[in-house]
Amino acid sequence: MPGVDVEMDINILRGIILLVLIFAFLGLWVWAWSKKRKSAFSEASRLPLEEDNGEIPNNVDPTDETRETGQGASHVN
């Protein structure tokens, strides 16, 4: 615009970069918490538990007293 002298210094550039990063963060946050991503993230959260064949082992030990009684063994080895 004629007659308008806008001097751009480093602080204006820093402010613009800050606004871009804030909007990028908010966009990433909305994307990550969307309902469409829930199943993919749920599946990814189980990856460390999988065996090499792709199955998650059932670690229920029938001799484990804590599962049956809710209390640990009464003796110490």
N, CA, C and O atoms as a CHARMM CRD file, in Angstrom:
* protein
*
  308
    1    1 MET  N      0.83700  -1.16100   0.00000 PROA 1      0.00000
    2    1 MET  CA     0.00000   0.00000   0.00000 PROA 1      0.00000
    3    1 MET  C      0.89300   1.23900   0.00000 PROA 1      0.00000
    4    1 MET  O      1.87000   1.30000   0.74700 PROA 1      0.00000
    5    2 PRO  N      0.58000   2.17600  -0.79200 PROA 2      0.00000
    6    2 PRO  CA     1.38900   3.39400  -0.80600 PROA 2      0.00000
    7    2 PRO  C      1.19000   4.20600   0.47200 PROA 2      0.00000
    8    2 PRO  O      0.07400   4.34500   0.97400 PROA 2      0.00000
    9    3 GLY  N      2.28200   4.72800   0.97500 PROA 3      0.00000
   10    3 GLY  CA     2.21700   5.56300   2.16200 PROA 3      0.00000
   11    3 GLY  C      2.33000   4.79800   3.46700 PROA 3      0.00000
   12    3 GLY  O      2.44400   5.41800   4.52500 PROA 3      0.00000
   13    4 VAL  N      2.30400   3.44800   3.42800 PROA 4      0.00000
   14    4 VAL  CA     2.42200   2.64600   4.64300 PROA 4      0.00000
   15    4 VAL  C      3.82100   2.06100   4.66800 PROA 4      0.00000
   16    4 VAL  O      4.19800   1.29500   3.78200 PROA 4      0.00000
   17    5 ASP  N      4.56800   2.41400   5.65700 PROA 5      0.00000
   18    5 ASP  CA     5.93300   1.92600   5.78600 PROA 5      0.00000
   19    5 ASP  C      5.98900   0.94200   6.94800 PROA 5      0.00000
   20    5 ASP  O      5.98700   1.33600   8.11400 PROA 5      0.00000
   21    6 VAL  N      6.03800  -0.33500   6.61400 PROA 6      0.00000
   22    6 VAL  CA     6.09000  -1.38000   7.62800 PROA 6      0.00000
   23    6 VAL  C      7.50100  -1.92700   7.64100 PROA 6      0.00000
   24    6 VAL  O      7.98300  -2.47700   6.65100 PROA 6      0.00000
   25    7 GLU  N      8.14400  -1.77100   8.76200 PROA 7      0.00000
   26    7 GLU  CA     9.49900  -2.28100   8.90400 PROA 7      0.00000
   27    7 GLU  C      9.42400  -3.61700   9.62500 PROA 7      0.00000
   28    7 GLU  O      8.93800  -3.69500  10.75300 PROA 7      0.00000
   29    8 MET  N      9.90200  -4.66000   8.97700 PROA 8      0.00000
   30    8 MET  CA     9.85800  -5.99600   9.55600 PROA 8      0.00000
   31    8 MET  C     11.18500  -6.26500  10.25200 PROA 8      0.00000
   32    8 MET  O     12.24200  -6.28000   9.62100 PROA 8      0.00000
   33    9 ASP  N     11.11500  -6.47400  11.54400 PROA 9      0.00000
   34    9 ASP  CA    12.33200  -6.80900  12.26800 PROA 9      0.00000
   35    9 ASP  C     12.26200  -8.26400  12.72500 PROA 9      0.00000
   36    9 ASP  O     11.30900  -8.97400  12.40500 PROA 9      0.00000
   37   10 ILE  N     13.26300  -8.70000  13.46800 PROA 10     0.00000
   38   10 ILE  CA    13.36000 -10.09700  13.87500 PROA 10     0.00000
   39   10 ILE  C     12.22100 -10.50100  14.80200 PROA 10     0.00000
   40   10 ILE  O     11.82500 -11.66600  14.80000 PROA 10     0.00000
   41   11 ASN  N     11.69300  -9.59800  15.57800 PROA 11     0.00000
   42   11 ASN  CA    10.61900  -9.93000  16.51900 PROA 11     0.00000
   43   11 ASN  C      9.30800 -10.23700  15.80500 PROA 11     0.00000
   44   11 ASN  O      8.54800 -11.09400  16.25400 PROA 11     0.00000
   45   12 ILE  N      9.03700  -9.55800  14.71100 PROA 12     0.00000
   46   12 ILE  CA     7.83600  -9.88100  13.92300 PROA 12     0.00000
   47   12 ILE  C      7.98600 -11.26100  13.30800 PROA 12     0.00000
   48   12 ILE  O      7.03400 -12.04100  13.28800 PROA 12     0.00000
   49   13 LEU  N      9.17000 -11.56600  12.81100 PROA 13     0.00000
   50   13 LEU  CA     9.42700 -12.89200  12.24600 PROA 13     0.00000
   51   13 LEU  C      9.28300 -13.97200  13.31600 PROA 13     0.00000
   52   13 LEU  O      8.71000 -15.03100  13.05700 PROA 13     0.00000
   53   14 ARG  N      9.79200 -13.71200  14.49900 PROA 14     0.00000
   54   14 ARG  CA     9.64700 -14.67700  15.59900 PROA 14     0.00000
   55   14 ARG  C      8.18600 -14.87500  15.97800 PROA 14     0.00000
   56   14 ARG  O      7.77500 -15.99600  16.27900 PROA 14     0.00000
   57   15 GLY  N      7.40400 -13.81700  15.96700 PROA 15     0.00000
   58   15 GLY  CA     5.97800 -13.93000  16.26300 PROA 15     0.00000
   59   15 GLY  C      5.23500 -14.75300  15.22900 PROA 15     0.00000
   60   15 GLY  O      4.36500 -15.55400  15.57200 PROA 15     0.00000
   61   16 ILE  N      5.57700 -14.55700  13.96400 PROA 16     0.00000
   62   16 ILE  CA     4.94700 -15.33500  12.88800 PROA 16     0.00000
   63   16 ILE  C      5.30600 -16.80600  13.02400 PROA 16     0.00000
   64   16 ILE  O      4.44500 -17.67400  12.88300 PROA 16     0.00000
   65   17 ILE  N      6.57900 -17.09000  13.29900 PROA 17     0.00000
   66   17 ILE  CA     7.00200 -18.48500  13.47300 PROA 17     0.00000
   67   17 ILE  C      6.30400 -19.11200  14.67200 PROA 17     0.00000
   68   17 ILE  O      5.90200 -20.27400  14.61600 PROA 17     0.00000
   69   18 LEU  N      6.15500 -18.35700  15.75200 PROA 18     0.00000
   70   18 LEU  CA     5.45400 -18.86100  16.93200 PROA 18     0.00000
   71   18 LEU  C      4.00500 -19.21500  16.60800 PROA 18     0.00000
   72   18 LEU  O      3.52700 -20.27300  17.01600 PROA 18     0.00000
   73   19 LEU  N      3.30800 -18.35900  15.88800 PROA 19     0.00000
   74   19 LEU  CA     1.91600 -18.64000  15.52000 PROA 19     0.00000
   75   19 LEU  C      1.81800 -19.87200  14.62500 PROA 19     0.00000
   76   19 LEU  O      0.90700 -20.68400  14.79100 PROA 19     0.00000
   77   20 VAL  N      2.73400 -20.02000  13.69000 PROA 20     0.00000
   78   20 VAL  CA     2.73000 -21.19600  12.81600 PROA 20     0.00000
   79   20 VAL  C      2.94100 -22.46600  13.64000 PROA 20     0.00000
   80   20 VAL  O      2.26300 -23.46900  13.41600 PROA 20     0.00000
   81   21 LEU  N      3.87400 -22.43000  14.59000 PROA 21     0.00000
   82   21 LEU  CA     4.12500 -23.60700  15.42500 PROA 21     0.00000
   83   21 LEU  C      2.95200 -23.92200  16.34800 PROA 21     0.00000
   84   21 LEU  O      2.65900 -25.09200  16.59200 PROA 21     0.00000
   85   22 ILE  N      2.28000 -22.90100  16.86200 PROA 22     0.00000
   86   22 ILE  CA     1.10500 -23.14000  17.70900 PROA 22     0.00000
   87   22 ILE  C     -0.00300 -23.81600  16.90400 PROA 22     0.00000
   88   22 ILE  O     -0.61600 -24.77300  17.37600 PROA 22     0.00000
   89   23 PHE  N     -0.26100 -23.32400  15.69200 PROA 23     0.00000
   90   23 PHE  CA    -1.29600 -23.93900  14.86400 PROA 23     0.00000
   91   23 PHE  C     -0.89700 -25.34900  14.42100 PROA 23     0.00000
   92   23 PHE  O     -1.75700 -26.22200  14.30600 PROA 23     0.00000
   93   24 ALA  N      0.38300 -25.58100  14.17400 PROA 24     0.00000
   94   24 ALA  CA     0.84900 -26.92700  13.82500 PROA 24     0.00000
   95   24 ALA  C      0.66100 -27.87800  15.00600 PROA 24     0.00000
   96   24 ALA  O      0.23000 -29.01600  14.82300 PROA 24     0.00000
   97   25 PHE  N      0.97900 -27.42000  16.20800 PROA 25     0.00000
   98   25 PHE  CA     0.79100 -28.24500  17.38800 PROA 25     0.00000
   99   25 PHE  C     -0.68200 -28.58200  17.59600 PROA 25     0.00000
  100   25 PHE  O     -1.02900 -29.73500  17.85100 PROA 25     0.00000
  101   26 LEU  N     -1.54000 -27.58300  17.48700 PROA 26     0.00000
  102   26 LEU  CA    -2.97900 -27.82800  17.66400 PROA 26     0.00000
  103   26 LEU  C     -3.51900 -28.77900  16.60300 PROA 26     0.00000
  104   26 LEU  O     -4.35200 -29.63500  16.90300 PROA 26     0.00000
  105   27 GLY  N     -3.06000 -28.63700  15.38200 PROA 27     0.00000
  106   27 GLY  CA    -3.47900 -29.55200  14.32200 PROA 27     0.00000
  107   27 GLY  C     -3.02900 -30.97400  14.58200 PROA 27     0.00000
  108   27 GLY  O     -3.79200 -31.91500  14.36300 PROA 27     0.00000
  109   28 LEU  N     -1.80300 -31.14400  15.04500 PROA 28     0.00000
  110   28 LEU  CA    -1.29800 -32.47300  15.37400 PROA 28     0.00000
  111   28 LEU  C     -2.06400 -33.06800  16.54300 PROA 28     0.00000
  112   28 LEU  O     -2.36100 -34.26300  16.55500 PROA 28     0.00000
  113   29 TRP  N     -2.38200 -32.23800  17.52100 PROA 29     0.00000
  114   29 TRP  CA    -3.12600 -32.70900  18.68200 PROA 29     0.00000
  115   29 TRP  C     -4.52800 -33.17800  18.27300 PROA 29     0.00000
  116   29 TRP  O     -4.97700 -34.23100  18.72400 PROA 29     0.00000
  117   30 VAL  N     -5.21400 -32.41700  17.43500 PROA 30     0.00000
  118   30 VAL  CA    -6.55600 -32.79900  16.96600 PROA 30     0.00000
  119   30 VAL  C     -6.47300 -34.08800  16.15000 PROA 30     0.00000
  120   30 VAL  O     -7.32600 -34.96500  16.28500 PROA 30     0.00000
  121   31 TRP  N     -5.45000 -34.20400  15.30900 PROA 31     0.00000
  122   31 TRP  CA    -5.28500 -35.41700  14.49900 PROA 31     0.00000
  123   31 TRP  C     -5.06000 -36.63200  15.38800 PROA 31     0.00000
  124   31 TRP  O     -5.65800 -37.68300  15.15800 PROA 31     0.00000
  125   32 ALA  N     -4.20400 -36.50300  16.40000 PROA 32     0.00000
  126   32 ALA  CA    -3.86700 -37.64200  17.25000 PROA 32     0.00000
  127   32 ALA  C     -5.04800 -38.09300  18.10700 PROA 32     0.00000
  128   32 ALA  O     -5.18600 -39.28600  18.37800 PROA 32     0.00000
  129   33 TRP  N     -5.89300 -37.17500  18.53200 PROA 33     0.00000
  130   33 TRP  CA    -7.01300 -37.52800  19.39900 PROA 33     0.00000
  131   33 TRP  C     -8.31900 -37.75400  18.63700 PROA 33     0.00000
  132   33 TRP  O     -9.37300 -37.89500  19.25700 PROA 33     0.00000
  133   34 SER  N     -8.26700 -37.79100  17.30800 PROA 34     0.00000
  134   34 SER  CA    -9.49500 -38.01600  16.55200 PROA 34     0.00000
  135   34 SER  C     -9.94600 -39.47500  16.69400 PROA 34     0.00000
  136   34 SER  O     -9.12600 -40.36900  16.90600 PROA 34     0.00000
  137   35 LYS  N    -11.22500 -39.69500  16.57600 PROA 35     0.00000
  138   35 LYS  CA   -11.77700 -41.04200  16.73200 PROA 35     0.00000
  139   35 LYS  C    -11.31900 -41.98300  15.61800 PROA 35     0.00000
  140   35 LYS  O    -11.27700 -43.19800  15.81100 PROA 35     0.00000
  141   36 LYS  N    -10.98100 -41.43200  14.46500 PROA 36     0.00000
  142   36 LYS  CA   -10.51400 -42.26700  13.36100 PROA 36     0.00000
  143   36 LYS  C     -9.16400 -42.90700  13.66900 PROA 36     0.00000
  144   36 LYS  O     -8.85600 -43.96500  13.12100 PROA 36     0.00000
  145   37 ARG  N     -8.36000 -42.30200  14.52100 PROA 37     0.00000
  146   37 ARG  CA    -7.01600 -42.79900  14.82700 PROA 37     0.00000
  147   37 ARG  C     -7.00300 -43.74400  16.02100 PROA 37     0.00000
  148   37 ARG  O     -5.97400 -44.36800  16.28300 PROA 37     0.00000
  149   38 LYS  N     -8.10400 -43.87500  16.75500 PROA 38     0.00000
  150   38 LYS  CA    -8.11800 -44.64700  17.98900 PROA 38     0.00000
  151   38 LYS  C     -7.73600 -46.10300  17.76300 PROA 38     0.00000
  152   38 LYS  O     -6.93900 -46.65100  18.52600 PROA 38     0.00000
  153   39 SER  N     -8.28000 -46.73800  16.74200 PROA 39     0.00000
  154   39 SER  CA    -7.97100 -48.15100  16.51200 PROA 39     0.00000
  155   39 SER  C     -6.51800 -48.34500  16.09700 PROA 39     0.00000
  156   39 SER  O     -5.89000 -49.32400  16.50300 PROA 39     0.00000
  157   40 ALA  N     -5.97800 -47.44400  15.30800 PROA 40     0.00000
  158   40 ALA  CA    -4.57800 -47.56400  14.88700 PROA 40     0.00000
  159   40 ALA  C     -3.63700 -47.38800  16.07600 PROA 40     0.00000
  160   40 ALA  O     -2.65500 -48.12000  16.19900 PROA 40     0.00000
  161   41 PHE  N     -3.92500 -46.43100  16.94800 PROA 41     0.00000
  162   41 PHE  CA    -3.07900 -46.23300  18.11800 PROA 41     0.00000
  163   41 PHE  C     -3.24200 -47.37100  19.11700 PROA 41     0.00000
  164   41 PHE  O     -2.27900 -47.74200  19.78800 PROA 41     0.00000
  165   42 SER  N     -4.42800 -47.92400  19.22700 PROA 42     0.00000
  166   42 SER  CA    -4.64500 -49.05100  20.12300 PROA 42     0.00000
  167   42 SER  C     -3.84000 -50.25500  19.64600 PROA 42     0.00000
  168   42 SER  O     -3.22400 -50.95300  20.45200 PROA 42     0.00000
  169   43 GLU  N     -3.84500 -50.49600  18.35300 PROA 43     0.00000
  170   43 GLU  CA    -3.06700 -51.60300  17.78500 PROA 43     0.00000
  171   43 GLU  C     -1.56700 -51.35800  17.97500 PROA 43     0.00000
  172   43 GLU  O     -0.82500 -52.28700  18.29300 PROA 43     0.00000
  173   44 ALA  N     -1.12900 -50.14600  17.78700 PROA 44     0.00000
  174   44 ALA  CA     0.28900 -49.82000  17.95400 PROA 44     0.00000
  175   44 ALA  C      0.72500 -49.95000  19.41000 PROA 44     0.00000
  176   44 ALA  O      1.88500 -50.26100  19.68100 PROA 44     0.00000
  177   45 SER  N     -0.18700 -49.71800  20.34700 PROA 45     0.00000
  178   45 SER  CA     0.17700 -49.82500  21.76000 PROA 45     0.00000
  179   45 SER  C      0.41200 -51.27600  22.17200 PROA 45     0.00000
  180   45 SER  O      1.08900 -51.52900  23.16900 PROA 45     0.00000
  181   46 ARG  N     -0.13300 -52.22800  21.42700 PROA 46     0.00000
  182   46 ARG  CA     0.06400 -53.64300  21.74500 PROA 46     0.00000
  183   46 ARG  C      1.29500 -54.24100  21.06400 PROA 46     0.00000
  184   46 ARG  O      1.64700 -55.38600  21.34600 PROA 46     0.00000
  185   47 LEU  N      1.95300 -53.50200  20.18300 PROA 47     0.00000
  186   47 LEU  CA     3.11300 -54.03000  19.47100 PROA 47     0.00000
  187   47 LEU  C      4.23400 -54.52500  20.38400 PROA 47     0.00000
  188   47 LEU  O      4.80400 -55.57700  20.09300 PROA 47     0.00000
  189   48 PRO  N      4.58100 -53.83800  21.46200 PROA 48     0.00000
  190   48 PRO  CA     5.65900 -54.35300  22.31400 PROA 48     0.00000
  191   48 PRO  C      5.32500 -55.67600  22.98800 PROA 48     0.00000
  192   48 PRO  O      6.23300 -56.38500  23.42100 PROA 48     0.00000
  193   49 LEU  N      4.05800 -56.02400  23.08800 PROA 49     0.00000
  194   49 LEU  CA     3.65200 -57.25600  23.74900 PROA 49     0.00000
  195   49 LEU  C      3.64000 -58.45400  22.82200 PROA 49     0.00000
  196   49 LEU  O      3.59900 -59.59300  23.28900 PROA 49     0.00000
  197   50 GLU  N      3.67500 -58.22600  21.53300 PROA 50     0.00000
  198   50 GLU  CA     3.54200 -59.31600  20.57100 PROA 50     0.00000
  199   50 GLU  C      4.80300 -60.16600  20.50700 PROA 50     0.00000
  200   50 GLU  O      5.92400 -59.68000  20.65600 PROA 50     0.00000
  201   51 GLU  N      4.57500 -61.44100  20.28000 PROA 51     0.00000
  202   51 GLU  CA     5.67200 -62.37400  20.03600 PROA 51     0.00000
  203   51 GLU  C      6.07600 -62.26300  18.56600 PROA 51     0.00000
  204   51 GLU  O      5.49600 -61.47400  17.82000 PROA 51     0.00000
  205   52 ASP  N      7.06300 -63.04700  18.15100 PROA 52     0.00000
  206   52 ASP  CA     7.53200 -62.99300  16.77200 PROA 52     0.00000
  207   52 ASP  C      6.47000 -63.44500  15.76800 PROA 52     0.00000
  208   52 ASP  O      6.49100 -63.02200  14.61200 PROA 52     0.00000
  209   53 ASN  N      5.54800 -64.29700  16.20200 PROA 53     0.00000
  210   53 ASN  CA     4.50900 -64.77600  15.29400 PROA 53     0.00000
  211   53 ASN  C      3.30100 -63.84300  15.23500 PROA 53     0.00000
  212   53 ASN  O      2.33400 -64.13700  14.53300 PROA 53     0.00000
  213   54 GLY  N      3.34100 -62.73400  15.95400 PROA 54     0.00000
  214   54 GLY  CA     2.27100 -61.74200  15.88300 PROA 54     0.00000
  215   54 GLY  C      1.16300 -61.92100  16.88400 PROA 54     0.00000
  216   54 GLY  O      0.18400 -61.17500  16.85000 PROA 54     0.00000
  217   55 GLU  N      1.28100 -62.90400  17.79500 PROA 55     0.00000
  218   55 GLU  CA     0.24600 -63.13200  18.79600 PROA 55     0.00000
  219   55 GLU  C      0.67500 -62.54700  20.13600 PROA 55     0.00000
  220   55 GLU  O      1.86100 -62.51000  20.46400 PROA 55     0.00000
  221   56 ILE  N     -0.30500 -62.09400  20.89900 PROA 56     0.00000
  222   56 ILE  CA    -0.04000 -61.60800  22.24600 PROA 56     0.00000
  223   56 ILE  C     -0.25200 -62.77800  23.19700 PROA 56     0.00000
  224   56 ILE  O     -1.34000 -63.35400  23.23100 PROA 56     0.00000
  225   57 PRO  N      0.77900 -63.14300  23.97800 PROA 57     0.00000
  226   57 PRO  CA     0.63600 -64.31400  24.85800 PROA 57     0.00000
  227   57 PRO  C     -0.32400 -64.04100  25.99700 PROA 57     0.00000
  228   57 PRO  O     -0.46400 -62.91000  26.46100 PROA 57     0.00000
  229   58 ASN  N     -0.97400 -65.09100  26.43300 PROA 58     0.00000
  230   58 ASN  CA    -1.86800 -65.01200  27.58100 PROA 58     0.00000
  231   58 ASN  C     -1.05500 -65.41900  28.79900 PROA 58     0.00000
  232   58 ASN  O     -0.80700 -66.60700  29.00400 PROA 58     0.00000
  233   59 ASN  N     -0.64100 -64.46100  29.60400 PROA 59     0.00000
  234   59 ASN  CA     0.26200 -64.72800  30.71700 PROA 59     0.00000
  235   59 ASN  C     -0.47000 -65.09200  32.00000 PROA 59     0.00000
  236   59 ASN  O     -0.06400 -64.65200  33.07600 PROA 59     0.00000
  237   60 VAL  N     -1.51400 -65.86700  31.92100 PROA 60     0.00000
  238   60 VAL  CA    -2.24000 -66.28400  33.11400 PROA 60     0.00000
  239   60 VAL  C     -1.62900 -67.58500  33.59400 PROA 60     0.00000
  240   60 VAL  O     -1.66600 -68.59400  32.88900 PROA 60     0.00000
  241   61 ASP  N     -1.06900 -67.56300  34.79000 PROA 61     0.00000
  242   61 ASP  CA    -0.46100 -68.74600  35.39500 PROA 61     0.00000
  243   61 ASP  C     -1.47500 -69.36300  36.35100 PROA 61     0.00000
  244   61 ASP  O     -1.85800 -68.71900  37.32700 PROA 61     0.00000
  245   62 PRO  N     -1.92500 -70.60800  36.09500 PROA 62     0.00000
  246   62 PRO  CA    -2.95900 -71.20100  36.96400 PROA 62     0.00000
  247   62 PRO  C     -2.47800 -71.42800  38.38600 PROA 62     0.00000
  248   62 PRO  O     -3.30500 -71.59600  39.28200 PROA 62     0.00000
  249   63 THR  N     -1.16200 -71.44100  38.63100 PROA 63     0.00000
  250   63 THR  CA    -0.65600 -71.65400  39.98700 PROA 63     0.00000
  251   63 THR  C     -0.38100 -70.35500  40.71600 PROA 63     0.00000
  252   63 THR  O      0.12500 -70.37300  41.83800 PROA 63     0.00000
  253   64 ASP  N     -0.70300 -69.23700  40.10700 PROA 64     0.00000
  254   64 ASP  CA    -0.44600 -67.93500  40.71900 PROA 64     0.00000
  255   64 ASP  C     -1.52500 -67.64600  41.75900 PROA 64     0.00000
  256   64 ASP  O     -2.70000 -67.50800  41.42100 PROA 64     0.00000
  257   65 GLU  N     -1.11500 -67.55300  43.04100 PROA 65     0.00000
  258   65 GLU  CA    -2.07100 -67.33300  44.13000 PROA 65     0.00000
  259   65 GLU  C     -2.67900 -65.93700  44.09500 PROA 65     0.00000
  260   65 GLU  O     -3.80100 -65.74700  44.56400 PROA 65     0.00000
  261   66 THR  N     -1.97000 -64.96500  43.55300 PROA 66     0.00000
  262   66 THR  CA    -2.47700 -63.60000  43.57200 PROA 66     0.00000
  263   66 THR  C     -3.68200 -63.43500  42.66600 PROA 66     0.00000
  264   66 THR  O     -4.51900 -62.56700  42.91500 PROA 66     0.00000
  265   67 ARG  N     -3.79300 -64.23300  41.63400 PROA 67     0.00000
  266   67 ARG  CA    -4.94600 -64.13600  40.73900 PROA 67     0.00000
  267   67 ARG  C     -6.18700 -64.75600  41.38200 PROA 67     0.00000
  268   67 ARG  O     -7.30000 -64.26900  41.18600 PROA 67     0.00000
  269   68 GLU  N     -5.99500 -65.82800  42.14700 PROA 68     0.00000
  270   68 GLU  CA    -7.13700 -66.51700  42.73800 PROA 68     0.00000
  271   68 GLU  C     -7.63900 -65.81400  43.99600 PROA 68     0.00000
  272   68 GLU  O     -8.84700 -65.65300  44.17300 PROA 68     0.00000
  273   69 THR  N     -6.72700 -65.39600  44.86900 PROA 69     0.00000
  274   69 THR  CA    -7.13100 -64.85500  46.15600 PROA 69     0.00000
  275   69 THR  C     -7.06100 -63.33900  46.20700 PROA 69     0.00000
  276   69 THR  O     -7.70100 -62.71500  47.05400 PROA 69     0.00000
  277   70 GLY  N     -6.30400 -62.75100  45.32200 PROA 70     0.00000
  278   70 GLY  CA    -6.11400 -61.30800  45.36500 PROA 70     0.00000
  279   70 GLY  C     -5.03000 -60.90600  46.34300 PROA 70     0.00000
  280   70 GLY  O     -4.75800 -59.71800  46.51500 PROA 70     0.00000
  281   71 GLN  N     -4.39100 -61.90600  47.00300 PROA 71     0.00000
  282   71 GLN  CA    -3.32000 -61.64600  47.94600 PROA 71     0.00000
  283   71 GLN  C     -2.09400 -62.44000  47.53000 PROA 71     0.00000
  284   71 GLN  O     -2.20300 -63.46600  46.85900 PROA 71     0.00000
  285   72 GLY  N     -0.96300 -61.97100  47.92200 PROA 72     0.00000
  286   72 GLY  CA     0.28800 -62.66900  47.60500 PROA 72     0.00000
  287   72 GLY  C      0.47900 -63.85700  48.52000 PROA 72     0.00000
  288   72 GLY  O     -0.32800 -64.09900  49.41800 PROA 72     0.00000
  289   73 ALA  N      1.54200 -64.59300  48.29300 PROA 73     0.00000
  290   73 ALA  CA     1.85200 -65.74200  49.15100 PROA 73     0.00000
  291   73 ALA  C      2.18200 -65.25300  50.54400 PROA 73     0.00000
  292   73 ALA  O      2.73000 -64.16400  50.71400 PROA 73     0.00000
  293   74 SER  N      1.84500 -66.06200  51.54800 PROA 74     0.00000
  294   74 SER  CA     2.04400 -65.65800  52.92800 PROA 74     0.00000
  295   74 SER  C      3.43100 -66.01000  53.43500 PROA 74     0.00000
  296   74 SER  O      3.76900 -65.69500  54.57600 PROA 74     0.00000
  297   75 HSD  N      4.23500 -66.65700  52.60800 PROA 75     0.00000
  298   75 HSD  CA     5.59000 -67.01400  53.04100 PROA 75     0.00000
  299   75 HSD  C      6.62500 -66.31700  52.15700 PROA 75     0.00000
  300   75 HSD  O      6.34100 -65.90400  51.03300 PROA 75     0.00000
  301   76 VAL  N      7.82400 -66.20200  52.70400 PROA 76     0.00000
  302   76 VAL  CA     8.91300 -65.55400  51.96000 PROA 76     0.00000
  303   76 VAL  C     10.01800 -66.57600  51.78300 PROA 76     0.00000
  304   76 VAL  O     10.44000 -67.20800  52.75100 PROA 76     0.00000
  305   77 ASN  N     10.48600 -66.74300  50.56900 PROA 77     0.00000
  306   77 ASN  CA    11.57900 -67.70100  50.31100 PROA 77     0.00000
  307   77 ASN  C     12.90000 -67.05300  50.53200 PROA 77     0.00000
  308   77 ASN  O     13.93700 -67.69500  50.36700 PROA 77     0.00000
